[in-house]
Amino acid sequence: MLEPKEQYEKRKMYYARRLENQNQMINQLSNVRLVTFLAGCALAVFFYMTQRSSLGWGTVILTAVSFAGLVLWHQKLRTRQKYMRALYENYDQASKRLAGEWKSFADYGEDFKDNAHPYSEDLDLFGFGSLFQWINVAKTFRGRAKLKEALTEPPEGIGMILKKQAAIKELARNLAWRQRFLAEARLTEQPLKSPELIIEWAKTYDPTYLRVGVLIFARALPIITSAFLLCYLLTARVSFWFPLTGLVIQTSILFVGKQRGKVLNAVYTYKDSIKIYEKMLERFEKRIFQADYLQTLKKGLYNRDGKTAFEQIRKLSGLAELIANRGNAMFLVINILTLWDMQCMIALESWKEKSGHFLGCWVETLAELEALSSLAIIHSDHPSWEMPVISGENRDIRVVKMGHPLLREPVYNDLSMTEASGILLITGSNMSGKSTLLRTMGINLVLAYAGAPVCAQRFSCSMLRIYTCMRVSDNLGENISSFYAELLRIKGIVSASKTEEKIFFLLDEIFKGTNSQDRHAGARVLIRQLSKVGALGMVSTHDLELGDLERESDRRIRNYHFREYYKNDQIQFDYKLRPGISTTRNAMYLIKMAGIEVDQIF
């Protein structure tokens, strides 16, 4: 079996060749179309000038039919070319991701950044260089939001996580299908809008248009009016008042209902999104999956009458295309003659009655598939990463050779936290890796609860609520200092530890906004309190005096540290976690490196 990098490059080159062939065919067809048009015109003129009008008209008709056929063929090739380009871009993006070039991806979820969330800001879930930027392949509005929810709102039960794990594994194995499914969402020129309005529109239908009397009237009146009009034009037996009266009535009907126009315009606005939903649903419904969760998602893709979702969305897409021409001034005559708007409204209300209440569910299913496909990238790109074991019993975390998933060459460390020894106090000098270790633990827990693999050789954990206090800054808009903002975060952690059975916290250099004496005292009290309620967590600090907590707590709090060494008068770090309190410092060395003469300070 090919390695992920080889698979991506091979398929990328395949679609590059397909694109080149498509371009050649389109160029050749454009030339044929031009030749057909010019030759047809020349022949028609020739036959007209030689007074062979029957041949001339035959040539005109043949040329028009041939030209129309070539135009349709050309459009089909263009659509195919667009799809080939989307597949090429998918594999190109996959290659870049594996090569560590994912920070060039345009969508990094900046709109999902939330300073009030318990951990997303501190763990780099959104924003430039984030977890979202690394894995996201969702293109629909709800697909992006669903991935955000997977990273920030873990399921309540272990059962759902296990189901998602199996689904992610299966999607990871089905690379070709996954890329085709995701390519469908790339075919739109504009970003897909929020489906909220059309989902609400679909839920409420107007039964007036489905009454028997209205149906008979809307169908019969255009036929009667057209019959009178034909009789008036072809014979002298019918007065012009008959067709005129019918046309006046039909025109009045069309221009009286303003609400009708709003409904039709709403459907037309979403026609691109509807088309994308149709293609994505068709891809999913026609594929056979083994994972229970994927099968469950498929079971919800039916309407009231048991018709498949993609067929119903296709019908809605067809209605949207019929509505598309109503803005054309030339179409006004057809609209009046056929009561076109009324016919469209009847068809739409009939569709809403049968399928409208299911549209939201179908859109959510696609969103869930996009989110799962994004998470499946991790397993596809890193098959050696561990699928975590989730336990619902004791509070514990046990990891072997865990690294940060966003780092190209992470350093791996082992960790163990249990109810008997649930808090790790991490000391070490500047830049030694304390904060990175905390984020490594946090982001791997996020992935574990989302059902994805983690960057570790072995990883087991219980269900825990994650809270962090790491990056805290002033909020000038709300007149909040960084120290007070930090207190608010810590207050949330303390409150959660009192009300929730299982929490996991990450504290990085707490109370740094105050003097050293108060910082030391506050940190000591906080860590003791969290230890007493049985919370699990990690605390990084420069305050070596806090190391006494290990002895005072009978090792419920344990000391670990990072250290540095010097080689060729240069500071070096190995980022390996070791038991005990740090014994090295590098602040003065770093100050010297900044050009400050340390001897002059004292």
N, C-alpha and C positions, 0 to 999 in steps of 0.2 A: 504494500500500500504506500502511496506517495505521501511524503511529508506535507503539512499544510502549505508551506511556502511554495513547494513544487506544484501542488494542485492549483493554487491561485495563479501562478505564472503561466502554467499550461493553458488554463481556461481563459485567462486574459488574452493570450496570444491567439487562441482559437477565435474568440469574438472580435479581435482586431482584424483577423483575416475575413471574417464574415462581414464586418462593416465595410471593408475595402471592396468586397464583391458587390455588396448592396449599392455602394456609391457608383460603381461602374455600370450596374444595371440601370440605375436611375438616370445617369447621364445618357446612356444609350437610348433609353425610352424617351427622354426629352427630345433627342434628335429625331427619333421616329415620329413622335407626335408633331413636331414642326414640319417634317417632310410630308406627313399625311395631310396636314392642313393646307400647305402651299400647293401640293399636287392636286388636291381636291378642288381648290379654288381655281387653279389653272385649267383643269379639265372642264369644270362647270362653265367658265368663261368661254373656252374653246367651243363647247357644244352650243352655247347660246349664240355665239357669233356665226356659227355654221348652221344656225336655225334648226338645230335638233334639240328642241326644248325638252322633250321627254327624257332624253339621255342626260340633259343638263340637270333636271330636277332629280333624276335618279342618282346622279353623281353627288348632288348636294346632300341628299338624304343619307347615302352611303358614307360620305365624308363625316357628316354630323354624328352618325351612329359609331363609326370607327373612332372618331376623336373622343367621344364621350367614354367609350370603352377604355381607351388609352389613358384618359384622365383618371378613371376609377382605378385602373391598374397602378398608375403612378402614385395615387394616394395610398393604396395598399402597401406598396413598396416603401413609401415614406414612413408609414406607421411601423412596418417591420424594422426599418432602419433605426427608428427611435427606440424600439424595444431592444435591439441589439446593442445600441449605445448605452442604454441603462444597465444591461448585463455587464458590459465591459467596465463601466464605472463602478459597479458593485465589486467586481474582482480586483480592480485597480485599488479601490479603497481597502479591500481585505489585505492586499499585498503591502500597502503603506502601513496599515495597522501592525502587521507582523514585523515590519522593518523598523518600527518605532517612530514612524512619521505621522502618527495619528493627531498630533497637536496642530496639524494643518487643516483638520476637518472644520468646516464652517459652523456646524451646530454643536455648541457646547453647553446648551441648556441654561444660558444666562437668565432666562425668564423664570427659571425654577429656583433661583437662589433665595434663601429665606433665613435671615438671621435669627428668627424666633424659633426655628426648628431645633429639637433637642441635640442634633448631631450633624446635620447635612453640611453646614458651613465648615465645621472643624475638620471633617473627614474628606473634603474636596470632592463631594458628590456632583456638584454642578459648577460651571464656570470654566475658564480656560485651564487646560491641563487636568481636567476632572475625570472621574469615573464615567460620567455620562458621555463626555466627548470621546472617550476611548471606545465604548461599546455601542453607542446608539446607532441603529440603522433604521429606526422608525421614521416614516415620512408623513403619516397622517396626523392630524391634530390630536386625536385621542390616543394614538399609538405612542407619541412622545410623552403624553401625560401619564399613560399607563406604566411606562418604564420608570418615570419619576415616582409613581406610587409604589412600585415594586422595591425601589431603593429606600423609600422613606416611611412606608407603612407596611411593615412585615405582617404576614398572616398571624391570626390568633392561635391557630392550631398547628401541630407538627404534621398532621395528615396532609394538609394542603401543601406544605413545603416538600414532602416526599413525592406527591403527585407532580409538582412542578419540576422536581429533579428528574423524574423519568421522562417528562415531556421535553425538557431541555436536552437531555441525552439523545433522544430520538431526532429532534430537530438538528442537532449538531452533526449527526450521521448523514442527514439528508441535505447535503450542501447544495447540490444542483437545484432541488426543489425550492429550498429556502431562498436562493438567489433569484429564481424566477418569480417567486411570490413577492419578494421585496422590490423587484424591478418594476412591477405593475404600478406601484405608488410613485415611481420616478417619472412616469409618462406625462404628468401634468406640468404645465409651464409655471403656474403660480403655486405658492404654498397652500395646502388644503386648509380650508376654513374650519372653524369650530362647527361641528354638526348639531349643536344644541338647538338652533332655531328650526332646522328641518325635522329633527326628531320630535320636537314639540308640535310642529305642523302636522306631522304624520299621525300623531295620537288623537287629534280632534278632527273628525270629518263631519261634513254637513249632509245630513240625510235627505235634505230637500231635493238634491239632484238625483237621488236614487228612487224617488217616488215614481210609480207607474205612469201617472199623468204627465209628469215632467219629461220622462223618457220618451213617451209617445209624441208629445208636443215637439221636443227638440229634434227628434228624428223625422217626423212627418212634415213639419213646416217648411224646412229647406227643400224637400222633394216637391211639395205642392207649389211653392214659389217658383222653383226652377221649371216645373212643367208648364205653368202659366207663361213664364218668360219665353220658353221655346215655342209654345203655341202662338204667342203674340208675334214672334219674329218670323215664324214659318207660314202662318196663316193670317187671314184677316177676320177670323171669327171671334177672337178674344180681344177684349178691350185692354188698353195699356194700364187701366186702373187696377186690374187684378194683380199683375206682377208688381206694380208700383206699391200697392197696399202691403203685399207680402214683404217687399224689401224694406219699407218703412218700419214695419213691425219688427223685423229681424235686426235692423240697425238700432232701433230703440232698445231692444233687449241687450245688445252688445254694449251700448254706451251707458246704460243705467247702472249696472253693477260694477262700481269701482272696486269693491272688495275682491271681486273675481280676478281683476287684473293684478292685485297684490299677491294673491295666491299663486297665480301662474308665474309671475316674476320671481317669486321665492324659489319655485322649483327650477326655473331656468338658471338662477344664480348658482345653484348647487350642482348643475349638470356635470361639471368636470369631476367633482367628488363622487357623485353617484356612479359615473362610469368606472372610476378607480375601484370603488367598493365592489362593483359587479365582477370585475376581472379577478380581484383578490379572493372574493368568496368562491368563485368558480374553481380557482386553483386549489383552495382548501377542501372544498366539498368533493372534488374528484380524486383526491388523494386518500389512500388507506393508511391509517395510523394505528399503532399498537398501544401507545400510552393511554391509560385510562383518562387522564385529564384532557387530552386532545380529542378522544372519542366523546367525552362529555360536552366539549365545546361544539362538536359537530351535531350533536343531538338537538341543540337549540336553534339550528338553522332551517327552520320550517315555519310556514305561516299557518293561519287558522285552518286552511283546507289541506294542509300537509304538503303544500308545494315548496320546493327548495328555495332557499334564500336568494341564490344567485339568479334564478329564473325570475323571481319577483323584482329584484333590483334591476334586472335587464329590462323588464317591462316598464319600470319607472324611468329608466334611462331613455327608452324609446319615446315615452311621453314627453320627457324633457326636450328631446330633439324636435318633436312635433310643435312644441311651444316656442322653439327657438326662432321660427320665422314670423311670429306675430308682430314683431317690431318693424318689419319691412313694409314700407308704404305700398308697394305693389301687392302685398299680401292682403291688404284691406278689403279688396273686392272679394277674394276667396273667403275671407272671414265672414263677410256679410252674407254671401250666398249660401254658405254651409253651416253658419253658426259655429264656426270652428272653436271659438273659445268655450262655448257651451259643451261641445263634444269632448273637449279636453278636460273640462271640469267634471263631467260625468265619469270619464275614465279615471281621473285622479281620485275622486271620492270613492269610486268602486275599489280602487287599489288600496286606499287608506282603510276602508272597512275590513278588508281581508288581511292586509299585511302591515298596516300603519303602526300598530302597537308593538310589532316585533322589530322595527327598524333600529331602535336604540340598542336592543340586545345584539343584533347583527353587527353593528358598528363597534360595540364593546368587544365582541369576539375577535374581530380583526385587530383591534388595539391590543388585546391580550396576546395574540399571535405575534405581533410586531415586537412587543416587549420580550416575549419568550425567545424570539429569534435573536434579539440583541444580546440576551444573556447566553444563548447557545454559542455565540461567537467565542466566548471564553473557553468552553469545552472543545470547540473545533480547533482553535488556535493553540491551545495548551492541553492536549489530551493527557499529559502526565499529572496535571493538577488534580488534587483530591476532591471528590464529592463529599462534603462534610456529613458527619453523623450527628443528628439532632436528637437530644434526649429531653424528655419532659419530667424527669424525676429530680435528681439533686442539682444544686447550683454548682456547675463546674465548667471549666474550659481547659482542654488539654490539646496542645498543638506540638507537632514535630516538624522542624525545618520550615518555618513559616516566613514568607517574605512579602514585600509590598507589591501588589499586582501591577501598579502603574510604573514601577521602576524597571528599566531595561535589564539591569544586572543586579537584582536585589541580594542583600545579605540575609541568610536564613538563620533563625533562632528558634529555640525550644522554649515553651512556656507551659505552666500548669497552675491553675487556680481552682481551689475547691472551697467548700463551706468552712473547712477547718483552717484554711490559709488562703483567704480570698482577696487580699490586697497586696499588690506588689509596689514597693517604693523604689523608683528608678533614679539613681544618682549618676553623675558623670560630668565631665567638663563640657565647655561650649562646643557645639558642632559634633558631639560624639555619637548622636543618634537617638537621644531620648524621645524627642517629639515624634520622630519618624516611626519608632517602635510603637508608640501609642496609636498613631494613625494606621499603622500596619494591622494592629489588632482590630481596631474599629472597622476598617473598610472590609476586612475579611469576614467579620461578623455580619456586616450588611449583605455581602454576597451570599453568605451561608443562609440567611433568612429569606433571601430572594429566590433560593433554589438553585443557585449557580455554584460551580466549582470554586475553590479557594486556592490561593497561592501557598500551598503547604503539602508536605508529604503525608501527614496525617492530621486530621482536624476533627475534634468532637466538642460539642458545646450543648448546654441546655438552653431553653427559651428564656431570653433575657431582654429587658428593655434598656436600650442604649441611651446614655446621657453623656455629654461632653462639656468641658469648659477649657478651651484651649486658645482660640483666637477671640480676643475681646478687645473692642476699640470704643472710642468716644462716639456718641450719637448726638451731634450738635443740634439736629432737628428737634430732638426730644429733650435736649439739655441734660444728657446723661453722661457722666464721666466714665472712663474705662473701668475704674475701680468699682463704681456702683453697678455698671453693667455686669461685671464679674460676680458681684454679690447676688444679682438677680438670677444669674445662671446657677450659681451654687445653691441658692434658695430652692430652685426648681428640683435640683438633684436631691436635696435633703427631704423635701416634701414627698418626692416620689419614693424615697427609701422607706418612708413611714407608712405609705398607703399601698405600695405594690410589693408583692412577695419577692420578685426577682428583678433586680436591676444590675446593670453593668455601667460603670462610670470611667471616664478618662479625664484626669486633671493634669494640666501642664503648667507648672510654675505658678501655682495659685497665690493670690494676694500680692502679686508683684507691684501693685499700685500703691502700696503703703510702706512704712519703714520696716527695717529688718526684724525688729523685736516683735512688732504686731504680726508681721507675716509669719514668723516662726510659731507664735502662740496660736494664731488662727488656724494655721495648717494642722498643727498637732491636735487641736480640739476637733476639727472637722474629720480628720482621718480616723480618730478614735470613735467618733459617733457613727460613721459609716461602717466601721468594723463591727461595732456592737449589734447593729441591726442585720448583720450578715450579708451586706452588699459585696459584690465582686467588683474589682476595679484596679486601675493602675494610676500611679501618681508619679510624675517626674518632678525633680526638684534639685536646686543647687544647695539646699540647706542640709548639710551633712549631719547636723545635730538631730534631725528627725530619724536618723538611723536607730536611735534608742527605742523607737516604737516596736521594733521586732522583739526585743527582750521584754518590754513592758506588756506586750499583748500575747505572750506565750506563742509567738510565731504565727499568730493570725495575720500579722503584717510582716512581710518578708522583704529583705533588702536585696536589690540587684544593682549592678552598675555597668557602665561602659568606661573604657579607658583609652588613652592615646599613647603613642610612643613617638620617639624622635629618630629620624634617619637622615644622615647628611645635613644636620641642622634644620631639618624640615619636619613639621608636625604631621603625623600619620594617624589614621583611625582604621580599626578593623571592624567596627560596628558589631562586635560579638558581645552578647549579654553574658554577664558573669555574676555569680552569687556574691553578696556582701556589699559593703559601702565603698564608694569610690575613694581611691587613695591618691589620685593625680589631679592637678589643676593646670589650666593653660591660659588663664585670663591675662596674666602679665606678658606671656609670650605673644599673644594676639595683639595686645596693646603695643608692644614693640614693633610688631609687623605693620601696625598702622602709622608708624613713624613717630610715636610719642617716646620721648626720652624718659624712661621709668625712673632713673636715678634722680631726676630733677623734681619728682613728685614728692619725695620724702626729705 
